[in-house]
Amino acid sequence: MELSRLPFCCYRSAWSLVLPGLCALGWVHSAAAQQIAASAAGAGNEPLQEVVVTAERRTENLQTTSIAATVLSADDLRQKGVVQLADLQNASPSLSITAAGLTQNVNIRGIGLDSGSPSVVPGVATYRDGLWQPPILSTDTLYDIGSVEVLRGPQGTFVGSNSTGGAVFLNTRNPDFNGVHGNVEVLGGNYSDVGGNGTINLPISDAWAVRAAFDMEERDSFFRDVTSQLTPSAGLFDHPGSQGEKNGRVSLLGKPLEDLEVLLKVEVNDKSTGGYAYKPVPGTEYAPYAESAPFNLNYDHDTLNDELGVRTSLKLDWNINGSGYLLRSLTGDQFMRVHNVYDLDATSSTLPSGPPAQWENQAIIERPLSQEFNLISPDTGRLQWILGAFYLHDIRVVDLSINSQAIPQSITLNDYQIIQTAAAFGQVSFQLAPGWQLQAGLRYTHDWNEVPNGKTVDVLLGIPGVPPSISSVAGIETDSAVTGKVALNWTVNDSNFLYAFVAKGAKSGGFNAAGAGTLQTNFAPEEVWDYELGWKTDLLDKHLRASLGAFWNNYTDLQVASFSPGTGTTSLINAGKSTIKGSELEFHAHAGGLAVDFGGAYVNSRLGALTLINTEALPPNTNLPQCGAGMVPPSCFNYDPYNLSLSGSENPYSPEWTFNAGVQYALPVGSGTLTPRLNYSYVGAQWSTLFELPATDYLRSFGLWNANLTYEKGDWRVQLYGQNLTNKLYVTGQSAAGSNPDNEFLGNPRQYGVRISRSF
């Protein structure tokens, strides 16, 4: 259809919150409905399968649940080219995931994380098989996945603190009793990419079954090393940006009693990337010393990145005496370790300014222990309810400075945090009248954040364990928050569901540890009030499924980095507020061999009154006191010209437009099926800081084309794939390595290859 024939409302920016979604859905219905219906009738194909969401502790139909969410099956992930967490931004609207080196900045609707430090609490919670995940170790490959659920907006009832932007649930597949089955897959691609993965499901008795899964991949770096000044004795250099990954998971499902189900999962992730392939942002002081070609690196020091994760979960489900009331226990024990060596300036030149050392050797250790209990009522009846209790004890050893390039045995703890969270929560759903349901959820959370004084202890980086306790406390912050949600749901008929709700989320506070000449300062939690309306519908005899929603967020007490002229230091404070509003549309259509899907969002975020000192514009190493009466430079510094009003600025990592679309068509070829598929995703421009400096803080928009061609015959599947088909050059994030800011990461160039798998 020509653009000139699109409905007039699609052009008016004043209607950009809701009407673009209605226009797109209306266009699909009016222009394609007859073809879809005719194809469906002629082919006799099945309607779209029900999509379920489990984040609220029940298995619920997404189309009749008042949640703004994208749910992706294992087949969806494969067809959309989602290999790791960061790829989800190409398959889910309102989601931005940018590289930051050690961590990833995950933001939904402009709320989440905008710091590369693992000590900063995220605002989008990520869960793997129900276990909360810290910000580190988030780039491993997704394998043997059952589903991925991306929940948008604060999840104050079931997730609690640190889900002000939303939550992501990664659910791996469980064993079953349907006989011996599994699959094996091998892959090969450019950049010497080779790998394989596989699963086997094995019932070992009428009451017990085991499932094992593995994933392995080796790939050369996208970057060319032109380094000529490496330290010859170090022996650590392994092309930054390369990939060496080995993952394995064993799951045990048991039903030792008629009413009791046991699920145990143990997973090990081992990954090495050779270090982070970052480069100075063009226009910064280090940029003239960097290699100019985009995918060339010219470091003068070895780099290293080695990650190890060991995750264990135990879930017990007891159907109390067969009554339908379910008592659930979920226990988690996780160990994460990262060892990094950085070239601080990412160049082969002597540092023009900054610290005297040109390299830094660091390690990060994290040990979360968690326990959750749920008491869940039966799914039938006018009244349904869930009660829960949660506890997390997390030891986080951050930023360990190591004085040699060898993996150490004895280290000095520079930043050792103990994080504890205790919560009680519940939700009640009551059928007011036929088709009408009222839901109310409430959660009380108490957070405890403590940093002991540093001391030398023995930490074995390759072995899961907890560092010794430290009695002396350097700082402590405790917070309590009440969050939750009230929703009114209306099931109009079998095809239409409407909802409206108000939800509150909170992100826990913390403190800035005392330093030279400074005292400890604390900052309070952030709060978000979310107001939403939504419509979900199944059309054309359930061959077209759509959801449309609009939201308005009041985001207050923002935790922002503020420079203090009195101390010459930067610390986190609570300052300002933000208003975030927008709309989201998703639809899926299926008829015969044709399948079409779309997800899009418009997000408008604006800061209120806020003025900060622009630290990015300050001269390097400026830490003098503010000039006042009787004080003259160079004993002081006048910060007045650097005060910057941020009123009206966007939230960091808040692209205005995000959307993705895909189309595929299954063709019978011989005794098999050939399915070509084309995907397009777009992530709008975004800022990496509040200061919005065009030269250093601006991440340009980018659109990516992916495609695959799949042939399936019996138990065999052969897939040719291509990612970033146009070889788009784009920046996928920024980071600060050591004390040097303004480094950037490039997105992956064109990749292509083949996957061959066989099921049994």
Salt bridges, closest charged atoms under 4 A:
ASP75 OD1 - ARG78 NH1 3.13
ASP129 OD1 - LYS265 NZ 3.33
ASP140 OD2 - ARG128 NH2 3.13
ASP144 OD2 - ARG211 NE 2.89
ASP144 OD2 - ARG249 NH1 3.99
ASP176 OD1 - HIS181 NE2 3.02
GLU267 OE2 - ARG128 NH1 3.50
GLU267 OE2 - ARG249 NH2 3.17
ASP306 OD2 - ARG337 NH1 2.64
ASP317 OD1 - ARG328 NE 2.74
ASP333 OD1 - ARG367 NE 2.89
GLU366 OE2 - ARG396 NE 2.87
GLU372 OE2 - ARG57 NE 2.84
ASP379 OD1 - ARG58 NH1 2.44
ASP394 OD2 - ARG396 NH2 3.53
GLU527 OE2 - LYS504 NZ 3.56
ASP530 OD2 - ARG109 NH1 3.87
GLU532 OE2 - ARG109 NH1 2.65
ASP538 OD1 - ARG545 NE 2.98
GLU584 OE1 - ARG109 NH2 2.88
GLU584 OE1 - ARG152 NE 3.02
GLU586 OE1 - ARG152 NH2 3.34
ASP597 OD1 - LYS80 NZ 2.61
ASP597 OD2 - ARG677 NH2 2.77
GLU650 OE2 - ARG606 NH1 3.77
GLU712 OE2 - ARG717 NH2 3.17
